[in-house]
């Protein structure tokens, strides 16, 4: 069980705080108003001063020293967390090992293959700078001025979106549009990036020209055409994970179209909401309704849940509709998807899979009509839904997200202590904080429980209701795992994913607990040992339970955009991209929190 880092604060502490506020009449221009004194009251004032000092000392001890010991406490209980320079610099060296190899062998190509020392593009018509643009802000954050200057030159001279080919709407938005917008902000407003971002967004706008406004899954950037799915199906996560980027671009350019298109998607999703608060992973492009499909927090579902909170935070917590959608959804997750393993009591998320039978086709309709008071989806009313005790690595974003939501959307105050006091959080916030800690512990366990110290792509948990569960020492396993030396299943691979590290970064910033840095460092050391390609770059491994595993000749762009960035931030000081001033898109591109120019009807509906 994860240690709960919420710090208890006694009722009398709160009373002291409430009664200890300085009244405006006692201050002038921020300084205490001078008062006359006389020799007749000096002794009384001295005694009162001594008592006040002792009370203040007791209050300080009670309130601020009840959490983990730390000498860096500053005003209002917020910690300044110093950098671990040695480990931070090791991360920088790892990034340079990856970037310089890519620059040497494949500069400008969308993807990099480090073993064969080659690059490739997503289409025959040419690439759109996936790797370069995805890596820009990491170089800016790390202070790699020479590498960044060369990358900027490439963007100036060679980046083009005039490609007569199909590109994925979601991936292009989060990696390229998000990367350009982040680089624009971190550069202090380099117009090159805003011009490129506007050009890209304008080419993508036709994806929203559909009956419902839900975007098509692909876009021809050269022809400026949306390309519908042959079955007219829309991925829920993909449609709802383009909002941060388009809204920020709208804010920068005063072009309302970007915002309107992104917001309309959320209107459609809200209108189609299932009373359970959950969402299936597919929607109908024409109907705008959820389709009979899995309910999960992994692939095609993950970032829908992630962006509910982040949309609320992006606009400085002014759009209450997103807070309400987020809170309802987190409650639904707790009621329906959270499970406990039988041995270590690990918290994990399950999936709900529709069983197609003679009644199966009607169950989405039934689901949409049930009131919120109906018990969890796994009861007898939902006998045609099967609980699958499966968790993707992608789900590991949720632990950090829940902790962040607890200290923002579900907090009683805008300035929460580090770690938070219990009375600073609502009951839902305390629930989410605890669950977030536990989910991070589970995700870390999927790393430490393998031969390489790296987590598999997918794990299955032994459910508590299985008769044989208690006989196994392991709470989770890799489905289809074979003895070392035989062909491993797809689930056994580690493809340099960042989600657990992202949660460790957020958890460390919110708690100052060194265990999160220790766990992140262990993951980094495993990456260095098993994924590093000596001639340059990093590669996926095919079997996390084989210390001699074969490597796959591919370095995902998110290795430099997300994995190494979050590791760098984990070991940086807390003034670097503070969570109170930035939201990270799902590709780890930091975007500044801002207050919208005007209030919109939907945002407060």
C-alpha positions as CSV (number, residue, x, y, z in Angstrom):
1,X,0.0,0.0,0.0
2,X,1.4,3.4,-0.9
3,X,2.1,5.7,2.0
4,X,-0.4,8.5,2.0
5,X,1.6,11.8,1.9
6,X,-1.4,14.0,2.9
7,X,-0.4,15.9,5.9
8,X,-2.9,16.0,8.8
9,X,-3.7,19.4,10.2
10,X,-5.5,19.7,13.5
11,X,-8.7,21.7,13.8
12,X,-7.1,24.1,16.2
13,X,-4.5,24.9,13.5
14,X,-7.2,25.9,11.1
15,X,-8.8,28.1,13.8
16,X,-5.5,29.8,14.5
17,X,-5.1,30.5,10.8
18,X,-8.6,31.9,10.5
19,X,-8.1,34.1,13.5
20,X,-4.6,35.2,12.6
21,X,-5.3,37.1,9.4
22,X,-3.9,40.6,9.2
23,X,-6.7,43.2,8.7
24,X,-6.3,45.9,6.1
25,X,-6.3,48.7,8.6
26,X,-3.1,47.4,10.1
27,X,-1.1,47.8,6.8
28,X,-0.1,50.7,4.6
29,X,1.4,49.9,1.2
30,X,2.3,46.5,2.3
31,X,4.1,47.6,5.5
32,X,2.8,47.6,9.2
33,X,1.4,51.0,10.1
34,X,3.6,52.6,12.8
35,X,2.1,53.0,16.2
36,X,3.0,55.2,19.1
37,X,4.5,53.5,22.2
38,X,5.0,54.6,25.7
39,X,7.1,53.4,28.6
40,X,4.0,52.4,30.6
41,X,3.0,49.6,28.1
42,X,6.5,48.4,27.1
43,X,6.5,45.5,29.6
44,X,3.0,44.4,28.6
45,X,3.9,44.5,24.9
46,X,7.1,42.5,25.6
47,X,5.1,39.8,27.4
48,X,2.6,39.7,24.5
49,X,5.4,39.5,22.0
50,X,7.0,36.6,23.8
51,X,3.7,34.7,23.9
52,X,3.1,35.4,20.2
53,X,6.5,34.1,19.3
54,X,6.0,30.9,21.3
55,X,2.6,30.4,19.6
56,X,4.1,31.0,16.2
57,X,6.8,28.5,16.9
58,X,4.3,25.8,18.0
59,X,2.1,26.5,15.0
60,X,5.1,26.2,12.7
61,X,6.1,22.9,14.2
62,X,2.5,21.5,14.1
63,X,1.7,22.6,10.6
64,X,4.9,22.5,8.6
65,X,7.0,19.9,10.2
66,X,4.4,17.2,10.2
67,X,5.3,16.1,6.7
68,X,8.6,14.8,5.3
69,X,11.6,16.7,6.8
70,X,12.8,19.4,4.5
71,X,14.7,22.6,5.2
72,X,13.5,24.3,1.9
73,X,10.1,25.4,3.1
74,X,9.1,28.9,2.0
75,X,6.0,31.0,2.3
76,X,2.6,29.3,2.7
77,X,4.2,25.9,3.0
78,X,5.2,25.6,-0.6
79,X,8.6,23.9,-1.1
80,X,11.4,24.9,-3.4
81,X,12.7,21.6,-4.6
82,X,16.4,21.8,-5.7
83,X,17.9,20.1,-8.7
84,X,19.9,16.9,-8.5
85,X,22.6,18.3,-10.9
86,X,24.5,15.0,-11.4
87,X,21.5,13.0,-12.4
88,X,20.0,15.9,-14.4
89,X,23.1,16.2,-16.4
90,X,23.2,12.5,-17.1
91,X,19.8,12.9,-18.7
92,X,21.1,15.7,-20.8
93,X,23.9,13.5,-22.0
94,X,21.4,10.7,-22.9
95,X,19.4,13.2,-24.9
96,X,22.5,14.3,-26.8
97,X,23.4,10.6,-27.4
98,X,19.9,10.2,-29.0
99,X,19.7,13.6,-30.9
100,X,23.2,13.7,-32.3
101,X,22.8,10.2,-33.8
102,X,19.5,11.2,-35.4
103,X,21.0,14.4,-36.7
104,X,24.0,12.5,-38.1
105,X,21.9,9.8,-39.8
106,X,18.4,11.0,-40.5
107,X,18.1,14.8,-40.0
108,X,14.6,15.9,-41.0
109,X,13.1,12.4,-41.4
110,X,10.0,11.7,-39.4
111,X,11.4,8.5,-37.7
112,X,14.8,7.2,-36.8
113,X,16.2,3.6,-36.9
114,X,19.3,3.7,-34.8
115,X,20.6,0.2,-35.5
116,X,20.6,0.5,-39.2
117,X,21.5,4.2,-38.9
118,X,18.6,5.3,-41.2
119,X,15.6,7.5,-41.2
120,X,12.2,7.1,-42.7
121,X,9.1,9.3,-43.4
122,X,5.5,8.6,-42.8
123,X,4.5,9.0,-46.4
124,X,6.1,8.7,-49.9
125,X,5.3,12.3,-50.4
126,X,7.8,13.2,-47.7
127,X,7.8,14.0,-44.0
128,X,6.6,16.8,-41.9
129,X,9.4,17.0,-39.3
130,X,8.0,14.7,-36.7
131,X,11.2,14.1,-34.8
132,X,12.7,17.6,-35.3
133,X,9.7,19.5,-34.2
134,X,8.9,17.0,-31.4
135,X,12.4,17.6,-30.0
136,X,12.7,21.4,-30.2
137,X,11.3,22.3,-26.8
138,X,13.4,19.6,-25.1
139,X,16.5,21.3,-26.4
140,X,15.2,24.7,-25.3
141,X,14.5,23.4,-21.8
142,X,17.9,21.6,-21.5
143,X,19.7,24.7,-22.7
144,X,21.3,22.9,-25.7
145,X,21.8,26.1,-27.7
146,X,24.0,24.7,-30.6
147,X,21.7,21.7,-31.2
148,X,18.7,23.9,-31.0
149,X,20.1,26.4,-33.4
150,X,20.7,23.8,-36.1
151,X,17.2,22.4,-35.6
152,X,15.7,25.8,-36.0
153,X,17.6,26.3,-39.2
154,X,16.1,23.1,-40.5
155,X,12.6,24.4,-39.6
156,X,13.4,27.6,-41.4
157,X,14.7,26.1,-44.6
158,X,13.2,22.7,-45.0
159,X,10.0,22.2,-43.0
160,X,7.0,21.9,-45.3
161,X,3.4,20.8,-44.9
162,X,2.6,20.9,-48.6
163,X,2.5,17.1,-48.8
164,X,-0.1,15.3,-50.9
165,X,-0.5,12.4,-48.6
166,X,-2.5,11.2,-45.6
167,X,-1.4,12.1,-42.1
168,X,-3.1,11.1,-38.8
169,X,-5.0,14.1,-37.4
170,X,-4.3,13.4,-33.8
171,X,-0.6,12.6,-34.1
172,X,0.1,15.6,-36.2
173,X,-1.7,17.8,-33.7
174,X,0.0,16.6,-30.6
175,X,3.5,16.2,-32.0
176,X,3.9,18.9,-34.7
177,X,1.4,21.6,-33.8
178,X,2.0,21.1,-30.1
179,X,5.8,21.2,-30.6
180,X,5.7,24.4,-32.7
181,X,3.5,26.2,-30.2
182,X,5.7,25.1,-27.3
183,X,8.8,26.2,-29.1
184,X,7.1,29.6,-29.9
185,X,6.4,30.2,-26.2
186,X,9.8,29.0,-24.9
187,X,11.6,31.1,-27.5
188,X,10.0,34.2,-26.2
189,X,7.8,34.6,-29.3
190,X,9.8,33.5,-32.3
191,X,7.4,34.2,-35.1
192,X,8.8,31.4,-37.2
193,X,7.1,28.9,-35.1
194,X,3.8,30.7,-34.9
195,X,3.8,31.1,-38.7
196,X,4.4,27.4,-39.2
197,X,1.8,26.4,-36.6
198,X,-0.8,28.6,-38.3
199,X,0.0,27.1,-41.7
200,X,-0.4,23.6,-40.3
201,X,-3.7,24.3,-38.5
202,X,-5.2,26.0,-41.5
203,X,-4.4,22.9,-43.6
204,X,-6.1,20.7,-40.9
205,X,-9.3,22.7,-40.5
206,X,-11.3,20.7,-43.1
207,X,-11.1,17.6,-40.8
208,X,-14.0,19.2,-38.9
209,X,-16.3,19.5,-42.0
210,X,-18.4,16.5,-40.9
211,X,-22.1,16.2,-40.0
212,X,-21.3,16.4,-36.3
213,X,-18.1,18.3,-36.3
214,X,-16.1,15.4,-35.0
215,X,-12.8,15.4,-36.8
216,X,-11.8,12.8,-39.4
217,X,-9.0,10.5,-38.4
218,X,-6.8,11.6,-41.3
219,X,-6.0,14.7,-43.3
220,X,-4.3,15.4,-46.6
221,X,-2.2,18.4,-45.8
222,X,-1.4,19.2,-49.4
223,X,-5.0,19.1,-50.6
224,X,-6.4,20.4,-47.3
225,X,-8.9,17.6,-47.1
226,X,-10.2,15.6,-44.3
227,X,-10.2,11.8,-45.0
228,X,-13.0,9.9,-43.2
229,X,-12.6,6.5,-41.8
230,X,-14.1,3.8,-44.2
231,X,-16.5,2.8,-41.4
232,X,-17.2,6.4,-40.3
233,X,-15.8,5.6,-36.9
234,X,-14.0,8.2,-34.7
235,X,-11.6,7.4,-31.9
236,X,-12.8,9.1,-28.7
237,X,-9.3,9.8,-27.5
238,X,-8.1,11.2,-30.8
239,X,-11.1,13.5,-31.3
240,X,-10.8,14.9,-27.7
241,X,-7.0,15.4,-27.7
242,X,-6.5,18.3,-30.0
243,X,-8.1,21.0,-27.8
244,X,-5.1,22.3,-25.9
245,X,-3.2,23.0,-29.1
246,X,-6.0,24.6,-31.0
247,X,-7.2,26.7,-28.1
248,X,-3.8,28.1,-27.4
249,X,-3.3,28.9,-31.1
250,X,-6.6,30.7,-31.1
251,X,-5.5,32.7,-28.1
252,X,-2.3,33.7,-29.8
253,X,-3.9,34.6,-33.2
254,X,-7.4,35.8,-32.2
255,X,-8.8,33.4,-34.7
256,X,-11.9,32.0,-33.1
257,X,-12.3,29.2,-35.7
258,X,-9.6,27.1,-34.0
259,X,-11.3,27.4,-30.7
260,X,-14.8,26.9,-32.0
261,X,-13.9,23.7,-33.9
262,X,-12.1,22.2,-30.8
263,X,-14.8,23.2,-28.4
264,X,-17.6,21.8,-30.6
265,X,-16.0,18.4,-30.3
266,X,-16.4,18.6,-26.5
267,X,-20.0,19.7,-26.9
268,X,-20.7,16.6,-29.0
269,X,-19.0,14.4,-26.4
270,X,-20.8,16.0,-23.5
271,X,-24.2,15.7,-25.2
272,X,-23.5,12.0,-25.9
273,X,-22.3,11.3,-22.4
274,X,-23.3,8.0,-20.9
275,X,-24.9,8.5,-17.5
276,X,-22.2,6.2,-16.0
277,X,-19.7,9.0,-16.7
278,X,-17.5,6.7,-18.8
279,X,-16.9,6.7,-22.5
280,X,-16.5,3.9,-25.0
281,X,-13.4,4.1,-27.2
282,X,-15.3,4.8,-30.5
283,X,-18.0,7.2,-31.6
284,X,-20.0,7.5,-34.7
285,X,-18.8,10.1,-37.1
286,X,-22.3,10.9,-38.4
287,X,-24.4,10.2,-35.2
288,X,-22.0,11.7,-32.7
289,X,-23.0,8.9,-30.3
290,X,-20.8,6.4,-28.5
291,X,-20.6,3.0,-30.3
292,X,-20.6,-0.5,-28.8
293,X,-16.9,-0.8,-28.0
294,X,-14.5,-1.2,-25.1
295,X,-14.4,1.1,-22.1
296,X,-10.8,1.5,-21.0
297,X,-8.2,4.0,-19.9
298,X,-5.6,2.6,-22.3
299,X,-5.2,3.0,-26.1
300,X,-8.0,5.1,-27.8
301,X,-9.4,6.1,-24.4
302,X,-6.5,7.4,-22.3
303,X,-6.0,11.0,-23.4
304,X,-9.8,11.8,-23.4
305,X,-9.6,11.5,-19.6
306,X,-6.3,13.3,-19.5
307,X,-7.5,16.4,-21.4
308,X,-10.6,16.9,-19.3
309,X,-8.4,18.1,-16.5
310,X,-5.9,19.8,-18.6
311,X,-8.5,21.9,-20.5
312,X,-9.7,23.1,-17.1
313,X,-6.2,24.0,-16.0
314,X,-5.1,25.5,-19.3
315,X,-7.6,28.4,-19.1
316,X,-6.7,29.2,-15.5
317,X,-9.6,27.2,-14.0
318,X,-12.2,29.5,-15.5
319,X,-14.1,26.9,-17.6
320,X,-16.1,25.0,-15.0
321,X,-17.7,22.7,-17.5
322,X,-14.4,20.8,-17.8
323,X,-14.0,20.5,-14.0
324,X,-17.5,19.1,-13.7
325,X,-16.9,16.6,-16.6
326,X,-13.5,15.7,-15.0
327,X,-14.9,15.1,-11.5
328,X,-17.9,13.1,-12.8
329,X,-15.6,10.9,-14.9
330,X,-13.1,10.3,-12.0
331,X,-16.0,9.2,-9.8
332,X,-17.1,6.8,-12.6
333,X,-13.6,5.4,-12.9
334,X,-13.6,4.7,-9.1
335,X,-17.0,3.0,-9.2
336,X,-16.4,0.8,-12.3
337,X,-12.8,0.3,-13.3
338,X,-10.6,0.3,-10.3
339,X,-9.6,-3.1,-8.9
340,X,-7.3,-4.6,-6.3
341,X,-4.8,-7.5,-6.8
342,X,-5.0,-10.4,-4.4
343,X,-1.4,-10.6,-3.0
344,X,0.2,-7.1,-2.9
345,X,-3.2,-5.4,-2.9
346,X,-2.0,-3.3,-5.9
347,X,-4.5,-0.9,-7.4
348,X,-5.0,-1.2,-11.1
349,X,-7.6,-0.4,-13.8
350,X,-9.6,-3.0,-15.7
351,X,-11.4,-2.8,-19.0
352,X,-15.0,-3.4,-19.9
353,X,-15.5,-5.4,-23.1
354,X,-18.9,-5.8,-24.7
355,X,-19.9,-9.4,-25.4
356,X,-21.7,-9.6,-28.7
357,X,-24.7,-11.9,-28.5
358,X,-28.3,-11.9,-29.2
359,X,-28.8,-8.9,-26.9
360,X,-25.4,-7.3,-27.3
361,X,-26.4,-4.8,-30.0
362,X,-28.9,-3.2,-27.6
363,X,-26.6,-2.7,-24.7
364,X,-25.2,0.7,-25.7
365,X,-28.8,2.0,-25.8
366,X,-29.5,0.4,-22.4
367,X,-26.3,1.9,-21.0
368,X,-27.3,5.4,-22.2
369,X,-30.7,5.2,-20.6
370,X,-29.6,4.0,-17.1
371,X,-29.6,6.7,-14.4
372,X,-26.4,7.6,-12.5
373,X,-27.8,5.9,-9.4
374,X,-27.5,2.4,-11.0
375,X,-24.7,0.3,-9.3
376,X,-21.4,-0.3,-11.1
377,X,-21.5,-1.6,-14.7
378,X,-20.3,-5.0,-13.7
379,X,-23.6,-5.9,-11.9
380,X,-26.1,-8.4,-13.3
381,X,-27.7,-5.7,-15.6
382,X,-24.5,-5.8,-17.5
383,X,-24.0,-9.5,-17.9
384,X,-23.1,-8.9,-21.6
385,X,-20.1,-6.8,-20.5
386,X,-17.0,-8.7,-19.6
387,X,-14.4,-7.3,-17.1
388,X,-10.9,-7.8,-18.5
389,X,-8.1,-7.4,-16.0
390,X,-5.8,-5.8,-18.4
391,X,-3.8,-2.6,-18.1
392,X,-1.8,-0.9,-20.8
393,X,1.4,1.0,-20.0
394,X,-0.5,4.0,-21.4
395,X,-2.7,4.0,-18.3
396,X,0.2,4.9,-16.1
397,X,-0.4,8.6,-16.9
398,X,-3.4,8.4,-14.6
399,X,-1.6,8.3,-11.2
400,X,0.1,11.6,-11.7
401,X,-3.0,13.1,-13.3
402,X,-5.2,12.1,-10.3
403,X,-2.7,13.7,-7.9
404,X,-2.6,16.9,-10.0
405,X,-6.4,17.0,-10.2
406,X,-6.7,16.5,-6.4
407,X,-4.5,19.6,-5.8
408,X,-6.3,21.8,-8.4
409,X,-9.8,20.8,-9.6
410,X,-10.6,19.1,-6.2
411,X,-8.8,21.5,-3.9
412,X,-10.4,24.1,-1.6
413,X,-7.6,26.6,-2.3
414,X,-5.6,27.7,-5.3
415,X,-2.3,27.4,-3.3
416,X,-1.9,23.9,-2.0
417,X,1.0,23.0,0.2
418,X,3.7,20.5,-0.8
419,X,2.6,17.9,0.0
420,X,-1.0,19.0,0.5
421,X,-2.6,19.2,3.9
422,X,-5.7,17.0,4.2
423,X,-8.0,20.0,4.8
424,X,-6.9,21.6,1.6
425,X,-8.5,18.9,-0.5
426,X,-12.2,18.0,-0.9
427,X,-13.3,14.4,-0.1
428,X,-13.0,13.6,-3.8
429,X,-9.6,15.2,-3.9
430,X,-8.4,13.1,-1.0
431,X,-9.8,10.0,-2.7
432,X,-8.0,10.8,-6.0
433,X,-4.8,11.6,-4.2
434,X,-4.7,8.2,-2.5
435,X,-5.6,6.4,-5.7
436,X,-3.0,8.3,-7.7
437,X,-0.3,7.3,-5.3
438,X,-1.4,3.7,-5.4
439,X,-1.6,3.6,-9.2
440,X,2.0,5.0,-9.4
441,X,3.1,2.2,-7.1
442,X,1.5,-0.4,-9.3
443,X,3.1,1.0,-12.5
444,X,6.5,1.1,-10.8
445,X,6.0,-2.5,-9.8
446,X,5.6,-3.5,-13.4
447,X,9.1,-2.1,-13.9
448,X,10.8,-3.6,-10.9
449,X,9.1,-6.9,-11.4
450,X,10.8,-7.8,-14.7
451,X,14.3,-9.1,-15.4
452,X,15.4,-5.8,-17.1
453,X,13.7,-3.4,-14.8
454,X,11.6,-2.2,-17.7
455,X,7.8,-2.4,-18.0
456,X,6.0,-4.4,-20.6
457,X,3.6,-2.8,-23.1
458,X,0.6,-4.6,-21.5
459,X,0.1,-6.5,-18.3
460,X,-2.8,-8.7,-17.1
461,X,-3.7,-8.9,-13.4
462,X,-4.8,-12.0,-11.5
463,X,-8.2,-11.0,-10.3
464,X,-9.2,-11.6,-6.7
465,X,-12.2,-13.7,-7.7
466,X,-10.1,-16.3,-9.5
467,X,-9.8,-19.4,-7.4
468,X,-6.1,-19.9,-8.2
469,X,-5.1,-16.3,-7.8
470,X,-3.8,-16.7,-4.2
471,X,-1.5,-19.5,-5.3
472,X,0.6,-17.3,-7.5
473,X,3.3,-15.0,-6.1
474,X,2.9,-12.5,-8.9
475,X,-0.1,-10.2,-9.1
476,X,0.4,-9.6,-12.8
477,X,1.8,-11.3,-15.8
478,X,2.5,-10.9,-19.5
479,X,-0.1,-12.8,-21.5
480,X,1.4,-15.4,-23.8
481,X,4.9,-15.1,-22.2
482,X,7.3,-17.9,-23.3
483,X,10.6,-19.1,-22.0
484,X,13.6,-17.0,-22.7
485,X,14.9,-17.7,-26.2
486,X,11.5,-18.2,-27.8
487,X,9.6,-15.6,-29.7
488,X,8.0,-13.2,-27.1
489,X,4.5,-11.9,-27.5
490,X,3.9,-8.3,-28.5
491,X,2.9,-7.3,-25.0
492,X,6.4,-8.1,-23.6
493,X,8.1,-5.2,-25.3
494,X,9.2,-1.9,-24.0
495,X,9.1,0.9,-26.6
496,X,10.7,3.7,-24.5
497,X,7.3,4.8,-23.2
498,X,7.1,7.9,-20.8
499,X,3.8,7.5,-18.9
500,X,5.2,6.2,-15.6
501,X,8.0,8.7,-15.6
502,X,5.5,11.5,-16.3
503,X,3.5,10.5,-13.2
504,X,6.7,10.3,-11.1
505,X,7.6,13.8,-12.2
506,X,4.2,15.2,-11.2
507,X,4.2,13.2,-7.9
508,X,7.6,14.5,-7.0
509,X,6.6,18.1,-7.7
510,X,3.5,17.7,-5.6
511,X,5.2,15.9,-2.6
512,X,8.9,16.5,-2.6
513,X,9.2,12.8,-1.8
514,X,12.6,11.5,-2.9
515,X,11.3,8.0,-3.5
516,X,9.9,9.3,-6.8
517,X,13.3,10.5,-8.0
518,X,14.8,7.2,-6.9
519,X,12.2,5.2,-8.9
520,X,12.7,7.4,-11.9
521,X,16.5,7.0,-11.7
522,X,16.1,3.2,-11.6
523,X,14.1,3.3,-14.8
524,X,16.6,5.6,-16.5
525,X,19.5,3.2,-15.6
526,X,17.5,0.3,-17.0
527,X,17.0,2.2,-20.3
528,X,20.7,3.0,-20.4
529,X,21.6,-0.6,-19.8
530,X,19.2,-2.4,-22.2
531,X,17.9,0.2,-24.8
532,X,21.0,2.3,-25.5
533,X,22.6,1.7,-28.9
534,X,26.3,2.3,-28.6
535,X,26.7,3.8,-32.0
536,X,24.0,6.4,-31.1
537,X,20.4,6.5,-30.2
538,X,18.1,4.2,-28.2
539,X,15.9,1.3,-29.4
540,X,12.9,-0.7,-28.1
541,X,13.5,-4.1,-26.7
542,X,11.2,-7.0,-27.5
543,X,11.2,-8.9,-24.2
544,X,11.5,-7.1,-20.8
545,X,12.0,-10.5,-19.1
546,X,15.1,-11.3,-21.1
547,X,18.3,-9.5,-20.2
548,X,19.7,-10.4,-23.6
549,X,16.6,-9.3,-25.5
550,X,16.7,-8.4,-29.1
551,X,16.2,-4.8,-30.0
552,X,13.7,-3.4,-32.5
553,X,15.4,-1.0,-34.9
554,X,13.2,2.0,-34.0
555,X,13.5,5.0,-31.7
556,X,10.0,6.5,-31.1
557,X,9.9,10.3,-31.3
558,X,8.5,10.4,-27.8
559,X,11.8,9.2,-26.4
560,X,13.2,12.7,-26.9
561,X,10.0,14.6,-26.6
562,X,8.6,12.9,-23.5
563,X,10.7,10.2,-21.8
564,X,13.9,12.2,-21.5
565,X,12.1,15.5,-21.0
566,X,10.1,14.2,-18.0
567,X,13.3,12.6,-16.6
568,X,15.1,15.9,-16.9
569,X,12.3,17.7,-15.2
570,X,12.1,15.1,-12.4
571,X,15.7,16.0,-11.5
572,X,15.5,19.8,-12.2
573,X,14.5,22.3,-9.6
574,X,10.8,23.1,-9.1
575,X,11.1,26.5,-10.7
576,X,11.6,24.9,-14.1
577,X,8.2,24.8,-15.8
578,X,6.1,24.9,-12.6
579,X,2.8,23.0,-12.7
580,X,1.1,26.2,-11.5
581,X,2.0,27.9,-14.8
582,X,2.0,25.2,-17.4
583,X,0.0,22.3,-18.8
584,X,1.7,19.6,-20.8
585,X,0.0,18.3,-23.8
586,X,-0.1,14.5,-24.3
587,X,3.2,14.6,-26.1
588,X,4.8,16.5,-23.2
589,X,4.9,19.9,-24.9
590,X,4.5,22.5,-22.2
591,X,1.9,25.2,-23.0
592,X,1.4,28.2,-20.7
593,X,-1.7,28.6,-18.6
594,X,-3.7,31.7,-19.7
595,X,-7.0,33.5,-19.1
596,X,-9.2,33.6,-22.2
597,X,-10.0,36.9,-23.8
598,X,-13.7,36.3,-23.3
599,X,-16.1,33.9,-21.5
600,X,-17.9,31.4,-23.7
601,X,-21.3,30.0,-23.0
602,X,-20.3,26.3,-23.2
603,X,-17.4,26.8,-20.8
604,X,-19.7,27.6,-17.9
605,X,-22.7,25.6,-18.9
